[in-house]
Amino acid sequence: MDIYSTYCVIAVGGFFSGIYITLSIAKELGFWYLGTAWHFPYLTVGIAVVIRLGSHFLAGRMRFAITRDMEHEVREMALKKIFSLPGYELKEFAPSELIQLIGEGVDQMVLYNSMYIPQLVYSIVAALTLFFVIKEISITISLVLLISVPLIPMSIMFVAKFAKKTLKKYWMSYSVLGRGFLENLLGLTTLKLYGADSERQRIMNNQAEDFRIATMEVLSMQLNSITLMDLIAFGGAALGMILAIIFASRGSISPAGALTVILLSAEFFIPMRLLGSFFHISMNGLAAGHKLMNLLYKKVTRDWILWIVRCLCL
């Protein structure tokens, strides 16, 4: 079993142990409320708590290991590709842009692959699992919660339409600023010699201001997206809790069932809410990934005439 499969098994194991703990506590409180004697499974709940805590710790360690290995592999592939390309093939990539891609670009793309994609699968599995668990208590509440969950990815898709343009502008201004800084640094002596350093400083100030505006637009977009997702997540969890209380007061569900729904309502939305947080990271990684793919899959075209001339000269 590879590290990715092991990570999935550990995450799922921790998730199911958390469900078991919640069901046991809700059942114990329900019997206590009714005044009925029930032997609480301390041993199995204790084991489940250990599994839950251990899976959380191991999943974090394995996520770090996956990210570290992936960063090393992608950077190695990018550097090998750069060194394999002749100089005229790299003209479309500025030196500062290559540095940004190999540095921050690789980091963002790796976070997309190691965090966003696994969390997407986990969120779907968690929502469906909790639906079947709560369905045994109340089909109405489970359907309401299940219908509310897709509102978060729908909001993500809505924001993504605007985020793509915003992040493209951000990366463009970032590349322009980095390219200008490197060029000015390399030509600093010449600029001083001809007295053009003040003009270049003014240009760099304008480029820095453009980058600041682009950064603020990205942060504003992320803040609005987080606010929208929080409203959906907290609103959906509150709706599930209110329905559980109403159904319990009418006698439609037992007190233990109502407590189970109340405790699991938040768990219904937490994975998808976490996915929304990873979405902002993934958008940066996706933009950087497109640029890296253009570099990695760039075909090496050889100038055969120049090659023949060089051979004849030898």
Steps between C-alpha positions, in 0.01 A plus 500: 500500500648835396500814710194648328283193568625489859409866546144436374458198730620698802273797422194277450579305817513820703173617346310180588645494851370855548152389390510209746600731786215739418241222479616349831488834684158585355364159596636532854346848543172378354475211747600733784222742400245218501634363827580164345807304605753431226856378515720757328772334286796675660757264350386524138442875526847542649648300212302713255634819661856371467436409135348844436793687655758268345347527153498879525868502597607240241296662223678830562841332494420308182361810331829673576696203360290493182546874451876479558550212255279660237681834525834325451378304197333796328797732557737234369285452188483876441875550540579205270265644239658846523852361460392278210353788300729707276527869569273615219220276631504682834457848355127499577581446870668787683766398756296653782192307386692171504623576853145575614365183342765273650460664840152619591335351192601145592392554862153617398449221245610233748255633759225468240580134435576399859220687680215611273446181296511257800271731699254509209468120503486490880224764510278302264553173689439667838176667387359178354601297807338744742189507282452125544572526874246779560251337261444229761384774738305731267491488121373860489792645696754294306358621168501864616865472606599316182333764282670780695852355463530556119436871555863536613657358179243699300624816670856387426416462131332841501805666653735306271362680195621831640806357673652369177520848350616655828778244552612530139542874556680429829753262343554733206577798724717276720701386197534855366621627836751216541628538144541875539679464833749249358566711190552815706732317737712363215513837327540713811851615405385606152196680641720693743748581226236656273294651783193293415459340841235751612282418199536127558412556866180674396413210269568247775281698740215480248556125455504450877176697532338283231611189689365641827162568339492149350588349838224696673251383236598137566470545877164674463374218280615241754339687791165522319520132410581397859210709633258338257619148583480567874141620464407182313687266737377655827152556359471139384625363832261728692211390277575134575513569874172695495325223308634242747360698795162546327471132409604394852240730658232341280619152589600417141852407609647391830712727722806291412423545131462876545833519682662296224372739234611803703851359546535384138351808331829687521692192378277504194641836390852510646668292221338706225582823684862390525487428128399861448806616693722281282326645195683831535832318519403287202415799283853635542635151441287451192624824344860404576435145379397621155827689464701200625323266260583734212864470603509126573315397182681740273638306205865543410518618140846491355635739241644236264658754267693660786599153623633400155694827467661444838597146404656620173694768685644236728 
